[in-house]
Amino acid sequence: MEISGWGRYPKIDAAVTLPASAVACASALKGPGLLIPRGLGRSYGDSSLAPQVLETTELQYFQEFDPETGVLACDAGVSLFEILNVFVPQGWFLPVSPGTRFVTVGGAIASDVHGKNHHIDGTFCEHVLSLDIALGNGEIVTASLTQNPDLFHATCGGMGLTGVIVSARIRLKPITSSDILETTIKAPNLDAVLDGFEKYIGSTYSVAWIDCLAKGTDLGRSLLMIGEHATDGGLKVASKKPITIPMDAPTQLLNPLSIKAFNTLYYGKVLQAEQSRRTSCETYFYPLDQMLHWNRLYGKPGFLQYQFVIPTATGREGMRRILEEITESGQGSFLAVLKAFGKENGNYLSFPVEGYTLALDFKVTPSIFKLLDRLDELVLQYGGRLYLAKDARMTEQTFKASYPRWQEFEAVRRKYHAIGKFASLQSTRLGLA
């Protein structure tokens, strides 16, 4: 069957296996050929694409929950959506969440996802107590900070290249309300929004929408949205029915003029310098989940998600130079999200480093690849790196220059029988064995 990542670029014909248990996963690994595990397919590029794919969505059961500690044991194919539906009414929330709920626990670990609270709570894997993984030789082992720690650090953020995660134990976060108290601050330029991140560093959640086509004194104008869990108001899961994008949009729908018009309207909708509201956690954390198949907005060719991080020391200068490059190209992003990261963790291929990260969506066109190659050069120049879960075209040279622990990662893969069993289009492109 034909599969792709969420960006719908590239596509591949793959043989897909859906084992229904951890034992079945282990058994499937005893067959010939290379394969890659895959969850709900929400990584954007080619990290979960290969001629043989082992899909984990049938591993879908909660195993155990301790209401005293918030520790949940579950299969790796359980989605964040399912966790929220079950545990928000009981007063528990995800410790870290990406911008979509439609991600499996195994996928969240393999990508070591981050959210709007990295500066406070780190990545998802920093709240994983242990995981069970099926190795390339069919053995199932447990990995944690104390048990097979090298395998744990390689699997967290390892893009499925160490084995098949079959289950995990994670610590949920207690809440007393499912509502979020949100304050939106209007930032007229890049310096203002970065100053805002520093000013509100103590806020639990922070994220900014940024106008990547604004120029001159407006360069980097943004809406900074900070949030805290409300302490009252009940515990509920929103029941609002999402809309569905029924078909591919015309390729000309998203163009520089339409994106510029949207950005102007979106920035202008906030009339005051600062305004507050009470909103649902679904609205604050997952606005795009309210639009099913939103990736169809980019048309049949698909889109490239481009996310990078630049360390704090060079963050302002680097972010400014990259925004200038984008505005000069005229190839703006429809969705552009800016966040501040806290300290990096000890996982070999985990993406975040302390600094600023920007995520952009670009429609696939012949000219976009040249622009992104230029942005790669700037990201490296300012000491940054690209996010593997969003990547579909980074070169081997760029990867190895920006992930200095890749050789340690490969050594762990060799030790635990992953080499010769697990590979993706991405890992092959990046020069991993």
HELIX and SHEET records of a PDB file:
HELIX    1   1 ALA A   22  ALA A   28  1                                   7    
HELIX    2   2 LEU A   80  PHE A   87  1                                   8    
HELIX    3   3 VAL A   88  GLN A   90  5                                   3    
HELIX    4   4 VAL A  105  ALA A  110  1                                   6    
HELIX    5   5 HIS A  118  ASP A  121  1                                   4    
HELIX    6   6 PHE A  124  HIS A  127  5                                   4    
HELIX    7   7 PRO A  149  THR A  155  1                                   7    
HELIX    8   8 LEU A  190  LYS A  199  1                                  10    
HELIX    9   9 GLY A  216  ASP A  218  5                                   3    
HELIX   10  10 PRO A  256  GLY A  268  1                                  13    
HELIX   11  11 CYS A  281  PHE A  285  1                                   5    
HELIX   12  12 PRO A  287  GLN A  290  5                                   4    
HELIX   13  13 TRP A  294  TYR A  298  5                                   5    
HELIX   14  14 THR A  312  SER A  329  1                                  18    
HELIX   15  15 ILE A  368  GLN A  381  1                                  14    
HELIX   16  16 GLU A  396  SER A  402  1                                   7    
HELIX   17  17 TRP A  406  LYS A  415  1                                  10    
HELIX   18  18 LEU A  425  ARG A  429  1                                   5    
SHEET    1   A 2 GLU A   2  SER A   4  0                                        
SHEET    2   A 2 LYS A  11  ASP A  13 -1                                        
SHEET    1   B 3 ALA A  15  THR A  17  0                                        
SHEET    2   B 3 GLN A  52  GLU A  55  1                                        
SHEET    3   B 3 ILE A  36  ARG A  38  1                                        
SHEET    1   C 5 PHE A  62  ASP A  66  0                                        
SHEET    2   C 5 VAL A  71  ASP A  75 -1                                        
SHEET    3   C 5 VAL A 164  ARG A 171 -1                                        
SHEET    4   C 5 VAL A 128  ALA A 134 -1                                        
SHEET    5   C 5 ILE A 140  ALA A 143 -1                                        
SHEET    1   D 2 TRP A  92  PHE A  93  0                                        
SHEET    2   D 2 LYS A 173  PRO A 174 -1                                        
SHEET    1   E 8 GLU A 274  SER A 280  0                                        
SHEET    2   E 8 ASP A 179  ALA A 187 -1                                        
SHEET    3   E 8 SER A 222  HIS A 229 -1                                        
SHEET    4   E 8 TYR A 205  ILE A 210 -1                                        
SHEET    5   E 8 ALA A 336  PHE A 341 -1                                        
SHEET    6   E 8 GLY A 355  LYS A 363 -1                                        
SHEET    7   E 8 PHE A 303  PRO A 311 -1                                        
SHEET    8   E 8 ARG A 385  LEU A 386 -1                                        
SHEET    1   F 2 ILE A 243  THR A 244  0                                        
SHEET    2   F 2 MET A 291  LEU A 292  1                                        
END                                                                             
